[in-house]
Amino acid sequence: MAKKKSIDKSVERRAYGLTILKAAHPRMRQLKKHHEPSIHGNKFWSSSYLLMDYLGYQGLPIGAQVLEAGCGWGLAGVFCAKQFGARVTGIDADEQVFPYLDLHAEVNGVEIQTRQARFEEMTAKELAGFDVLLAADVCFWDEMIDPLYCLIEKAVKAGVQQVILADPGRPPFVKVSERCIDKLGGQTKTWSVEGAVTASGNLMIIGSLPRKRK
Ligand SMILES: C[S@@+](CC[C@H](N)C(=O)[O-])C[C@H]1O[C@@H](n2cnc3c(N)ncnc32)[C@H](O)[C@@H]1O
């Protein structure tokens, strides 16, 4: 019988089939010496668990093209690649997050494309190549409302089939959600996860995917 790899809980945790490294992990400490994210991409934010939980419930078509916007360490995208064989691109305004994303892709045995780009820099042509747009915890200042809404609107018009945002429920996120409900047919759901990890907040969902599950 295959032996289950043991983990050192002081430096890493397991959740949703992923290995997530803590700040105390030697490789994370090494990265921290040279890479300092500056727009709150300095840690993994637990709204990503809401995305993972919802996607585990909903499923994703095998090989779906996924864009994770404001990806930070990219764990939601890593989950899609590992669980569903999704082809994932992470974009973030801050290139300092990518070494942390690359390390998490490596320890989880997947490949993720990355690109430094702000929400407002993504073109309709680029967005047309994706099936799903995901974002966790990316709307925490009022000035993020317009760029994030514009990205979502552009994505929907370009043919992206589903958009899912997750957030603890901060006021700027609520404003984006209200606009998406009003203009793009979005809906919100409260969502929470309990157990080995805990998180709670809101999902804003536009559209749906073919019901083909893994
Ligand atoms: C709170 S962190 C969340 C990171 C990740 N999604 C997570 O859940 O762990 C917000 C991320 O959004 C990125 N960000 C902020 N403004 C952005 C913008 N206008 N365009 C693209 N990324 C942005 C930050 O650099 C940061 O990595």
The ligand as an SDF file (V2000), in Angstrom:
LIG
                    3D

 27 29  0  0  0  0  0  0  0  0999 V2000
   -5.7580   40.3970   -0.7760 C   0  0  0  0  0  0  0  0  0  0  0  0
   -4.7040   39.8150   -2.0420 S   0  0  0  0  0  0  0  0  0  0  0  0
   -5.5490   38.3130   -2.5210 C   0  0  0  0  0  0  0  0  0  0  0  0
   -4.6180   37.3560   -3.2250 C   0  0  0  0  0  0  0  0  0  0  0  0
   -5.2410   36.0170   -3.6150 C   0  0  0  0  0  0  0  0  0  0  0  0
   -6.3350   36.1860   -4.5450 N   0  0  0  0  0  0  0  0  0  0  0  0
   -5.6930   35.2250   -2.3960 C   0  0  0  0  0  0  0  0  0  0  0  0
   -6.9080   35.0710   -2.2070 O   0  0  0  0  0  0  0  0  0  0  0  0
   -4.8340   34.7600   -1.6260 O   0  0  0  0  0  0  0  0  0  0  0  0
   -5.0790   40.9160   -3.4120 C   0  0  0  0  0  0  0  0  0  0  0  0
   -4.2440   40.6870   -4.6560 C   0  0  0  0  0  0  0  0  0  0  0  0
   -4.7650   41.5030   -5.7240 O   0  0  0  0  0  0  0  0  0  0  0  0
   -3.6660   42.1090   -6.3990 C   0  0  0  0  0  0  0  0  0  0  0  0
   -4.1740   43.3670   -7.0080 N   0  0  0  0  0  0  0  0  0  0  0  0
   -4.5570   44.4940   -6.3790 C   0  0  0  0  0  0  0  0  0  0  0  0
   -4.9840   45.4080   -7.2610 N   0  0  0  0  0  0  0  0  0  0  0  0
   -4.8800   44.8530   -8.4990 C   0  0  0  0  0  0  0  0  0  0  0  0
   -5.1780   45.3030   -9.8370 C   0  0  0  0  0  0  0  0  0  0  0  0
   -5.6730   46.5200  -10.0920 N   0  0  0  0  0  0  0  0  0  0  0  0
   -4.9480   44.4620  -10.8510 N   0  0  0  0  0  0  0  0  0  0  0  0
   -4.4430   43.2120  -10.6210 C   0  0  0  0  0  0  0  0  0  0  0  0
   -4.1340   42.7400   -9.3850 N   0  0  0  0  0  0  0  0  0  0  0  0
   -4.3610   43.5360   -8.3340 C   0  0  0  0  0  0  0  0  0  0  0  0
   -2.6220   42.3270   -5.2950 C   0  0  0  0  0  0  0  0  0  0  0  0
   -1.3130   42.4890   -5.7950 O   0  0  0  0  0  0  0  0  0  0  0  0
   -2.7820   41.0640   -4.4730 C   0  0  0  0  0  0  0  0  0  0  0  0
   -1.9650   40.0070   -4.9020 O   0  0  0  0  0  0  0  0  0  0  0  0
  1  2  1  0
  2  3  1  0
  2 10  1  0
  3  4  1  0
  4  5  1  0
  5  6  1  0
  5  7  1  0
  7  8  2  0
  7  9  1  0
 10 11  1  0
 11 12  1  0
 11 26  1  0
 12 13  1  0
 13 14  1  0
 13 24  1  0
 14 15  1  0
 14 23  1  0
 15 16  2  0
 16 17  1  0
 17 18  1  0
 17 23  2  0
 18 19  1  0
 18 20  2  0
 20 21  1  0
 21 22  2  0
 22 23  1  0
 24 25  1  0
 24 26  1  0
 26 27  1  0
M  CHG  2   2   1   9  -1
M  END
$$$$
